[in-house]
Amino acid sequence: MNCIYKKLILTVSLMLASAIAVLAQGPSDHGFAIVIDTETYAACKSDVDAYRDAVSAEGLAAWVEARRWVSPEEVAGYLRVANKDRDMVGAVLVGDIPIAMVSRAQHMTSAFKMQQDPGDLFNTSVPTDRFYDDFDLKFDFVSAQDTLGYRYFYYNLSGFGAQDIECDIYTGRIKPTLDGEQGYEQLRKYFRKVVAQKQVKNKADRIVSFTGSGSFSNSLVAWKDETVTLEEQFPEAFASSDGARFYFFSMYPEIKQIAIKELKREDLDLALFHEHGVPDTQYVGGQVPATTLDGFFETAKHEVRSMIATKQRYGKTREEAIAEISDRYGLDSLWFQGLDDPKVKEQDSLYADRELIRISEVAGIAPNSRITMFDACYNGDFREKDCIASSYIFSDGKAVVSLGNSVNVLQDKSSSDLLGLIACGYNVGQVGQMTNILESHIIGDPTMRFASDVKAPDFYIDDVAYWKDVLSGSYPADIRSLALYKLHRLGCPDMDSLLLDTYRGSKEYTVRLQCLLLAAHYSGASYIELLKDAMDDPYEFIRRKAVYWCGETGDESFAPYIAKAYMRDYMSLRMDFNISTAAAYYGQSVKDALSREVADSFAFDKEEFLAEACKKVDQACSIKGFMAEMLNDPKTTPRRFSSYINSIRNSPDPAFAPRLMEIASDGGKDVQMRIDAVEALGWYVRYNKRAEIITAFEDLLPRETDPGLCDELAKTINRLKAYTR
């Protein structure tokens, strides 16, 4: 054999090896598990198998795993093994799959801060499938209870596992809302609908967004920027007049009918609802401002009656609800007249008909939005027999996936981070895998994807150089945001400076937002610089979060930036609130800076303008006096301490950190007070001295013996370390 022939054989061998290696990394080698109970599988086998085959045809090696699943641990254990042995990247939980209810993990939620009550675990725990898709979280079993005909398993999040969410796989849940044969028929029809949808090569180019009353505090300044972010994420939807539509609750007297009309569109790909909600109701509308005094009074009384009904729904008696509302708002008995009057009840019903989409109406609407995002509280509460998110996918329309929340969710957040990836051909599960909050879930088929002309990078490559190339490439905005997320998870060196440089060099709102969100996890000077830049960002949401978070750092250099932010944005509702909150952390320093800014400003009556600004700062500061008094009072009881300390979850004032550390370290203090102090310090993730808390608690932990205190110390250490990279 001559040298040329040998060289040719070697070249061909290398080419074959390379091709095999590429195939080994390809989508067909990634697994997808359909986890189902045996009874449901037996009743729906042919349709489940057809769904399995349709998923496999799209490039995932899908299989059915049918068992009598007895506990969440059994399901989670199986998924861990499948992830390792079969390269399983996602799973769907079908039928009677155990529901994990988690407590002592409120720092992983966006807004759920309910007092955790061992006597009411159903309402004070979070139903979450993070139990199944994040393998680094650890849980301590509490109990199992039968409620609403389902068996719920209750756990506390352990302090000795991860304290931030980074899902290893994605999951979806498909749980019938009817019993027996009717429930099985729901599933059969649903899987037939999904299989039919998978045969259609449909692009994500028809979207609609609804904003209900109360979202963004009804701030039009906050609302308007969604037109920019969604155009960055779904550019093809903005290529025609029908592609993207935006509705605000006060645009029309009958906005609910507009929403229904849009949901019935045959071509609708994505619907986004920014609203309030409960498991069985969407609050899509709201009261259009009254034009007469009598009209205003009647509208206000209707709102009072609605508040009473809400409080009764959550366990209050009518008398208790009236007393609470009366005390809070200073209302007299005139406001509560007619509660049992049939005419008043009829009037309220008419109001509700104009404002609400009830679960009983969804079947008649038959929504066609292939994906529906419910940026609302409880619309995705799958622990209930039925919920809005489930009712959409089980309707006769084309809806196949709901993105919903199992408990209440923060309104003051960005709800569509990385959502544009579905316009680039990624499936909805891959997007959901990066939504790192406890309550957010995919209801429906997580493999659902749209067609795309974008040559998307391989989601599953774990290589820093690869994702740096993606970041510097000419990809759509959310793919470059994905690159940032991947580099963060892969531990890219000098990530904090890369985020700052990317922020400063990017024209896209969504990319700059991703830089801001990720930069919080790093403790270097770059984060401080990025926050200062972000407080003057064109994107209102970036400005809003930057000014809010800067107060939590305890860095006095932010005082003049807060004052400048006030001068720019005091007329913007969300900005005004967040500026006042941040200003309260610095008090006099901000008022001094405001005095300098006002002196050089356009204000007509500078003295009055400054007085009004300082009044807002003083009002925001008022709670500090009560907290300081309580923290330093040696006679403070554990119960009073606990009730006040909960407020720190939402307002981790840097001024209180030293005193909390003293209480946490004092062996002579009541142990529950020490646990509460340690837990409170776990919320100081942006505090510029958080490394000192970690060091102190790492020294304290080996010397303590109380199990509850040790667990809380470990939890706070691990929480703060996630933000001290």
N, C-alpha and C positions, 0 to 999 in steps of 0.2 A: 504494500500500500504506500503510494507516494505521499509526499508532504502536503501537496495541494488537496488530495483526496481526504487525508486526515483532517486538514483544516476545514474542509467543507462539512464533514461529518460532525466536527466539533461545533461549527457554527449552527448547523441545523439542530443539534442537541440542545445548545443554549437557547435557541429560539423556542423550541418545544417546552423547555423547562420554564422559560419566561412566560409562555402562554398559559401553562398549567398553573403557575404562581398567580397570574392575573385572575384566572378562573377561580382559584381557591379563595381569592379575596372578594369575589363577585357576590351580588345579592343572592344568587341561588343557593349559596352555602349558609346563609343566615336562616335560623329557624324561627318559627312562630307557633306557639302552642294555643290550641283551643281547649281551655280547661272547663270541663262541664260535669255536672253530676250525672250519674248513670241513668236515673229515671228520665231526665230531660233528653239525654242522648237517645235512649230507646224510643221515645215518642217522636223525636225530630230527626232521626238519623239521616235520612236521605237528603234533607235540606242542609243539615250541618255539614255533611260530606261534600255537598255541592259547593258550599262556602269555602271549605278547606281547599278544594281543587281550584277554585277561582283565585284564592290568595296565592296558591302555589304557582299558578299561571302568570301571576304578576312578578314572580321572582323570589318569593320567600318559600322555604321548605316548611310547609305547614303540616301539622298533625293534630289529631284529637286525643286528648287525655281525659278519659271518663272514669270517675271513681265516686264513691260515697265519701265526700270530703267531710271529715268530722271536726276539723279545727283550722284556724288560720295558719297555725304552725305547720300543719301538714302541707297546705297549699304552698306556703312560702318556701318550705324545704324542697319541695319538688321543683319549683321554679329556679332555685339556686343551682340544683344539680343539672337541670336542663340547660341553663345558661352556660354552664361549664362544659358539659359533655356534648351538647348538640348545637352550640353557638346560637342559642335562642336569644333573640333581640327584643321580642315582644310577646305579649299574650293577651287573650281576651277571656274574661271570666263570664261564663254563660250559665244562667239558671240559678240553682240553689248553691251558691258559693259563700262560705262564711264571711260575715261582715266584722271587720276589726274596728273597735271604738277606742280611741286613744285619748288619754289625759296627760297632763304635765308636759305638754308639747306646744303650748300656745305661742312660743317664739317662732314656731314654724308655720303659723297661720298669718294671714294678712291683717285680720281684725278681731278674731275670736278671743275675747278677754273675759269670758264669763267666769264667775267665781266657781271653782271646781268643787263639786259637792258629791261626796261618796254616797249620799242618800238619793241622788238624782243623776245617776251615771248616764242615763239615756240622753238627757238634754244638755249635760255639761261636758260630754265627750265629743270628739270629732270622728265621724265615720270616714275612714281613709284607706285607700289602696296603696299608700306609700308603705304600708306593712308588707306589701308584695313586691314592689318594684324598686325599692332602695335597700340593697343588701347590707349596708353599713349601719343602719339604724338597729337599735336593740330595744326590746320591750320586756316588761315584767308583767306577767299575767295577774289579773285582779279577780275576775269572776266571769261567769257566763250567765246570761239571763234570757228568758223567752219573752219577747215583746212584739206586739203586732203580728204574731204568728211566725216570727223569725227568731233564730237564735243569734244573739249578739255576744261577741267576745270582747271583754273590756281589759285594757292594758294601760300601764303607765310607761311613758318613754323613759328608758334607763339613761342615767347620766354617764354610763360607761361605754356608750356607743357614740356615733357621729351625732352632731347637734345642728348640722345644716343638711339640706336635702340635695342630693345629687343622684338622681335615679339611674340605676344600672340597666334597666330595661323600660319599655313602655307597656302600659296596660290599658285596656278598655273594659267596661262592664256592661253586660246585656242581661238585665233582670226583668222578667215579665211582671206586669202589674196586675194580672188576673190569675186566679187559681186553677189548678187542674188542667183539663183539656183546653179551656179557653186560653190559659197562659201558653200552653204548647202551641196552639194555633197562632198566637201572637208571634212567637219565635219563628215558626215556619214561614209565615208571611214576610217577616222582617228579613230573614236570610234570602228568600227569593228576590226581594227588592234589592238587597245588597249585590247579589250575583248579577242581576240585570244591570245595575249601575256600573259594575266593573267592566261590562262589555262596551260601555260608551266612553270614547276618548274626548273628555270635556275639559276645557280650560277654565281656570278661575278668573272669569272676566265679567261677571255680573254680581255685584255686591250691594248691600244696603245696610245702613246704620241708623238705629233709632236711639234717641236719648230721652229718657223719661224725666219726670219732675224730680228734682233733688240731686240728680247726677251732676258732678262738678259744681255743686252749690248753685246750679242754674247759671253758671258763669259762661257767657258767650265767648269770652277771651280764652277760657280753657277749652271750650267745645270746638272752636274753629280749627285748631291745629290738626284734628283728625283727618281733615281733607288732605293735608300734606303727608302725614305718616302713611295713610292707606294708599296714596298714589305711589309712594316709594315702595310699598310692599306688593301692590297689585296694579302695576302700570298698565296692563292690558285692559283693565276695567275702566280706565280713564281715556280710552281711545275713542269712545262714542258717548253720545248723550245719555244712553240708557245704561251705561256700564256701572256707574257708581252714583248712589243716591243717599242723601243725608237728611234726616228728619229730627227736629227738636220739638218737644211735646207741645209747646205753645204756638207752633206754626198754624195749627188747625184746631177748630173746636172739637172735631171728631177724629183725633189722631189715631185712635184704635182702629177705625175703619180703614185708614190709610195703611196701617201696619198689616191688617188682614189682607188687603188687596195686594200688597207687595209680596207677602208670604205665599200667595196663590200663583205668583208668576212661574210659568213652566221653566224659565231659563235661569232661575235664581240659584247662584252657587253658594253664597255666603251671606248670612244675616247676623248682624251684631246688635245685641240689645244691652244698652247701658241703662240700668233701671234699678228700682227696688223690687224685692220679691220675697215670697214665701214658697214652700214646696208646691202648693197648688195654684199659685197666682203670679202673673206678670203685671207689674204696675207700669204699663207703657205710657199712660197719659198723665194728666195732672190738671189742676184747676187753672184755666185761663183767667188772668187777672180780671176782677170785677170792675165794671165801669160806674157803678153807683155805690153809695154808702150802704144801702140795704143789701145790695148784692154781695158786697164784701163781707158783711156781717153773717149772711146765710152761708157763704162759702167757708168762713172761719168756723162756724158752728158745726158744719159737716166734718171739717178736719178734726175737731175736738171729738165728735162721735166716733170717727175712725180710730183715733188714738185710744179711746175707751175699749173699742172692740179688739184692738191689737193686744192691749194689756190683758184683757180677759182670755184671749187665745193662749197667752203664756201663763195662765194660772191665777191671775188676780180676780177678786170679786169686783162687781161693778162699783161698790162703795169704795173699795181700796183704790181702784183706777181713778175715780172721780177725785178722791182726796189727793192723790199724787199730782194729778194734772192741775187741780185748783191751787195747790201749794206752789207748784213750780211756776205757773204763769199768772197767779194772782187773779183767778177768774171767780166771779160770783155765781149764784145759783141760776141766773138767767141763761148762762151758757149750756146748762145741762137739762133744760126743759125739753119735753117731748120725746124722751128716749123710747117710750112705749107707744107713742102716737102712730097709728097705722099710716097716716099721711106722711109723717116724717120718715118712717121706714121705707115707704115707697119712693120718696124723694132720694134717700140715700142709695136705694137700689138703682135708680136711674143714673145717679152720679157714677156708681160703680160700673154700670154697663158701658159708660163712655170712657172709663179709665183703665179697666182691667181686662186682661185675657185670662179667663179661668180655665182650669184644666178640663172642665167639662165641655169647653168650646173647641178644644184643639182638634178633636176628631172631625168636626164639621169644617174646620179651616183646611185640614189636610196640607200642612206646610210643605212647600217644595224646596226650601233652602237645603242644599245637600249637607252643609255644615251650618250649625247655628251656635253662636257663642252667647251664653247668658252671663253677662257681667253683672250678676245680681246675687243677693243672698238666697240660699236655700233652694234655688230652682233645680239644682242637681242633687238633692238630698235623697240618695238611693236607699237610706235606711227605712224610709217611709214606704208604704205599700205602693204608692204612685207619686210621681213628681213631674213637673213641667218638662224637664229634659227627656225623661222616658216617654212621655206622652207624644212628643214630637216624632221620635224615631218609630214609634209603633202606629203612627197614623197612616192613612192610605196615600199620603203625599210622597215626594221623593226624598224627604229628610232621612238621612242615614246616620248622622253623627251630631251629638250635642256636646258642647263644652260647658260644664256647669260646676257649681260649687255646692258642697254638701252642708256647709254652715254659712254664717254671715261672712261677707267679704268686704275688704276695704274699698270704698268708692274712690279714694284719693290715690289711685294707682294707675299704672299703664297696663291695660288688660290684653293688648295684642302684641306683646313682645315676641319677635321671631315668627309671627303668624304668616308673614309673607313667604316663608319657606314652602308653604303648600302651593303657592303659585309657581314655584320652581321645581315641582315634581316630587318633593318629599311627602311622606305620608303624615297624617294628622297625629299619629302616635309619636313620631320623632319630634314634632313640635311640642306635644304634651310632655315628653320626657324632660324638657328643659324649663317647664313651668314649676318652679321649685317652691310650691306652697302645699300645705297639708290637705287643704280642702278642695283643690282643683282636680276635676276628673273628666275623663272621656266616657261618655255614655253612648255606646254603639261600637261600630267597627273601627278599631284604631289603625287598620291598614288602608283606610280610604285615602285616595290620592287623586290629584288632578293631572291632566296631561300638561306638558310644558315643552317649549323649545329650548329651554336653558340646559346646558350641559353641566349638571350639578356635580359638585365634588362628592366623593365617597364619604358618607356620614360616619362610617365605621373605621376609618384610618386613624390610628393613634400615633401621629408623628408630628413633632413641632415644625420641622422644616416644611412639611406638606401644607400645614395650615397657615404658615407665614406666607407661602406663595399664594394661597387663596386670598389672604387678607390684602396683599398688594396687587391682586389681579383685577380685571375689569368685570367683576361679578355684580349682580344685584345687591342692594344694600343689606338685606337680611342674610345673604350668604356670607358677606364679610362680617356681619355681626355674629353669625354662627362660628366663623373662624376665631373671633375673639373669645367666644365662650369655650371653644375646644382648647385653645392655647392656655386659657385660665385653668381648665381642669387638668391639663397635661403638665402643669407646673412650669410653664415657659419662663426662662430666666429673664429678669428685668421687666416683668410683665407690667409693673406699675408705671414705669416710664413709657412703655409701648402704648399703654392706654392713654396716657396724657398726650403723647405725640399724635396718636390716631384721632383723638378728640379734636385737637387743634387743627388737624389737616382735613377733617371730613366736612362735606357740605350737607350730608344727610342727617335729618333729625334722628332717625332710628339708630344709626351707627353711633352718634354722639351719646344717645341715651344708654346704649349698651356699655359704652366706655364708663359712664357715670355709675351704672349699677354694679359693674365688676370692680371698679376702683375702690369701692368701700371695703373690699376684702384685704387691702394692702395697707401697711402701716407707715409707709415712707412719706416723704414730703410731696410726692407727686399728687397724692389724693387731695391734699390741702390746696395745691395749685389748681387742680382740676375743679374743685368746688368753687373757688373764687372766679374762675372763668365761666363756670356754668351759671352763676347768678346773673349773668348778662346774656344768656343764650336766647336766640330767637324763639326757641320752642318753649312755650309757657310751662309745660310739665317739667322740663329740665330745670328751669328757674325755680319752680315751686319746690321741687324735692331738694335742690341744692341749698336753698335758703333754710329749709326745715332741718336738714341734716347738719348744716354748719353749726347750729346752736348746740347740738349734742356733742361736738368735739371738745368744747371747753377752751378753745383757742381764741384768746382775746383779739387776735389780729383780724377776726371776722367782723368786729363791731362796725367799722366804717363801711364795709361791704353791705351789711344789713341795712344801714342808713341809706346808702345809695339805692338799694333795692326798693326800699319804701318810697323814695322819691319817684322812682320809675313806675311802680306797680300798685300804689295804694288804692287805686280805683278798681283793681281786679280782685274779685271776691276771694278766690282761693289763695292768691298771692298775699293779700292783706292778712288773712288768717295765719298763714305759715310764717310770714314776716314777724307778726306780733308774737307768735309762739317762740321763734328763735330769739327775738329781742329780749324776751323774759329771762333767758339764761345769762344775759350780760348786763341787763338793767341800765345802770348809770352810764356805762361806757357807750351804749347805743344812743342814749339820750344826748350825751355830749356830741357824738358824731352827727346826730340829727340836727343839733343846734348849728353846727358848722355848715351842713348841707343846706338848711333852710336859709341861712344868711346869704348864700350865693344863688338862691333859687329864683324862680319866676313867681312865687306865691304873692298874691295881692296883699293879703294881711298876714305877714310872716309870723307875727306874734300868735295870732289865733291858730294858724296852721301848725306851728310847733306845739302849741298847747294840746291840740287834738291828737297829734302824733304821740306825744309823751303820755297822754292819758291812756292810749291803747297799750303802751308798754307797761304802765303801772297796773292796769287791769290784768294783763297777762302775768305780771309778777305777783299778784295778790296771794295766790296759792302757796308761794314759797314760804311766806311767814308761818302759815299753819303747819306746813311740813317740817320746817326747821324747829318749831316749838315742840312738835310731837317727837321728833328724832332725839332731841336733847333733854326731854322730860324723863327723869328717872322713874316717875310713877306711871309712865305709859304702860297700859296693860297689853298683853300679847294680842288680844282680840282687836283693840283699837289700832295697834301697830299694824296688824295684818290688813285691816280695812283701808288704812291710808296708804300703805306701801304698794297696794295694787295699782295706784295711779301712776307709779313710776314706770309701769309697763308701756304707757303711752308717752310719758314725759321723763326720760332719764336725765334729770338735771345734773350736770357735772358738779354743781356746788354740794350735792348731797353724798357724792361718792366717798370722800374720806370718812364721814361719820358712819356710813353703812359698813365700811370695812372695819371700823372699830367694833361695831356691834357684832358683826359676823365672827370676829376673832376673839370675842370676850367669852371665855369659858364659864363665867359666872352668870351670864344672861340665860333667860329661858330659851330652851333649845329650839322651840318653834319660831321665836323671834329671830334667832340666828339663821335658821333655814330661810325665813322670809327675806332677811337682809342679803343672804347669798344669792337667792333667786332674783332679787331686784337688781343686783349688780350684773347679772347675766344679760340684762338689757342694755348695758353700756358698750355696745359693739362699735360705736363711733367715738367713744371717749378717747382723747389723745393720750391718756395714761392707763389705758386698758392693760398694757403689758405689766404694769405694777400690780394690778389685781391678779393676773395670772400667776405671777411669781409668789405673791403672798399666799394664795390659796394652794398652790403646789406645795408650799412649805407646811401649810396647816393640815392638809388632807391626811398625811400619814399619822398624825398625832390625835386624830379624832376617832371616836368609837361608835357614835350614834349612826345607825345605818341611813336614816333619812338625811342627816346632815352631810354624811360622806357622799351620798348620791348627788345631792344638790351642789356640793363643791365640785365634783367631777363634771357635772353638767355645765356649770358656769365656766369652768376652765376650758372645756371643749368648745363651748359656744364662742367665747372670746378669741380662742385660737383660730377659729374659722375666719376671723376678721383681722388677723395679725400675721399675715403672710409676708 
